[in-house]
Amino acid sequence: MVPRQRSSGDRTILMGLGKRGDQHLRTLLVHGARAVVRTAAGKTDRFSRWVNELRERRGTNRAIVAVANRNARIIWALLAKNEEYRPAT
């Protein structure tokens, strides 16, 4: 879930998200993120505030992809370090 880019000389063109990786896993991450963004509307915890601000600033679809990307990074770190999830206090 990383943006594609094309560069030539000193110019870099940022493009949409690439389609590399497991499509099923990507779909599940996006569906989960969509549920998070939808339910964050009335909440005031730190994560929900971040999601709501991101949604207002960048739009719903970009907020969904950002949450999916964040969740993917957290999952990768937990698996790479063989640790259990500890939510922030």
Secondary structure as GFF3:
##gff-version 3
##sequence-region A 1 89
A	DSSP	beta_strand	3	8	.	.	.	ID=ss1
A	DSSP	beta_strand	11	17	.	.	.	ID=ss2
A	DSSP	alpha_helix	23	39	.	.	.	ID=ss3
A	DSSP	alpha_helix	46	58	.	.	.	ID=ss4
A	DSSP	alpha_helix	60	81	.	.	.	ID=ss5
###
